[in-house]
């Protein structure tokens, strides 16, 4: 059984990070000298004065700058459509309920995601279709289109009137997570789109002779990592290159890029001068992950295949080293582990797993604005619960904070009162883990980090008929583990209600929501019809209209269903 568990863990690393929603290539193995990260976050309430908050924020900024990492004021980056304003406006027509023929992909931030009205078990639900949201250029979609909106909008060359302090897209983006993460492939797509933009500006085009097949590129990159590695071996302590070795590889790659480009075009893509006199380098994305399982190395698929084809550079770590660097009860730090040096000092950007940092604030603010303006027109004074599936719970926490600020602003302006609350449905860990994640994120992004400032968390029924694994998590699902209840919800929502969910976030979240579907407050009008056994004043969706934020992830469904097949929960003929 122990051997099976070990193999299962390797499998689950892939599934767990195939962020079919959230919280989910020609490569060179570039690894940097690292040491275990010993930091942690306190769950105690933060100091109560703004001066202390500002000092804490300045300390983090100084830490980043002193170690060569870029410190970006994400809220200063213009995301207001092509005009570059800080926040886009929303047309009155965009607040209409979407018709079937209008449910098509939209580009953010030019347009808000549509809101569809569906009926689930005789109850009206508004579905905020963020799965239809795409970023211009990179085409990153869904939840990650919200989180990485300002990163996608960063310019690669300064405006003529942009001034000396204009923040440009980094030369290197560094992050970490599982090998099937949606955040990983979204960042890879954004970095790749910036390189394509640079090529277009310089008139650099690939010739047919340069084209390799996608699988050739990916397999070559995997083989170069370490083709003889047995991924179940213990950590030997030799995972990482020295900084000198890593710098040498970077230098060789730059020279190779220059040679390739100058041979056909006379222009260097890796480094060149523009009309402004600035010099630019090819943009890079370096990604830390656990050892890639053998089956995935032999047959790369899903988000790993996509990200590698877009130029992502992998740094493989043993499970032990990975946990030392990035583990902990409070999630990843917004600051890189102190011995991971910035590859290019002053031009390297660190993004923690899932984008759980300030980069996600502008997108959450835009989402809050879209929901508020929609409900101001469509709500008819009915209280609204906005339900968000949670992995790192970044979207839920920041959406709650931004919605609270907008509602206070609306009240100060004397506008009609709206009752909108955010409800997080944890899909990774339990309610305690979700609370720790959100408190840490709030503090790391300038908030007080108090439990009282976090959104409502939906909890499973205490008396549910759960298996041993779910009982240990208080009724929550084990993340990434196939479960009959999840599959049943997936099929019901698809076949009966025409809502197509993923199996890592969407279906587990809805499985928990449907537990509470008939809940009624003690003063609710449905008391006589539904019976006393459904009265639940603590339920955050009881007596309230529900909006579900559909954050995408459908591209991972095929690989997820394959796992259900291996577990014997689905027949082969059902995998279409």
Buried (B, 14 or more C-beta within 10 A) or exposed (E): EEEEEEBEBBBBBBBBBBBBBBBBBBBBBBBBBBEBBEEEBEBEBBEEEEEEBEEBBEEBBEBBEEBBBBBBEBBEBBBBBEEEEEBBEBEEEBBBEBEEEEBEBBBBBEBBBBBBEBEBEEEEBBBBBBBBBBBBBBBBBBBBBBBBBBBBBBBBBBEEEBEEEBBBBBBBBBBBBBBBBBBBBBBBBBBBBBBBBBBEBBEBEEEEEEEEEBEEBBBBBBEEBBEEEEBEEEBEEEBBBEBEBBBEBBEEBBEEBBEBBBEEBEBBBBBBEBEEEEEBBBBBBBBBBBBBBBBBBEEBBBBBBBBBBBBBBBBBBBBBBBEBBBBBEBBBBBBBBBBBBBBBEEBBBBBBBBBBBBBBBBBBBBBBBBBBBBBBEBBEEEEBBBBBBBBBBBBBBBBBBBBBEBBEEBEEEEEEEBBBBBBBBBBBBBBBBBBBBBBBBBBBBBBBBBEEBBBBBBBBBEEEEBEEEBEEBBBBBBBBBBBEBBBBBBBBBBEEBEBBBBBBBBBBBBBBBBBBBBBBBEEBEBBEEBEEEBBBEEBBBBBBBBBBBBBBBBBBBEBBBBBBBEEEBBEEEEEE
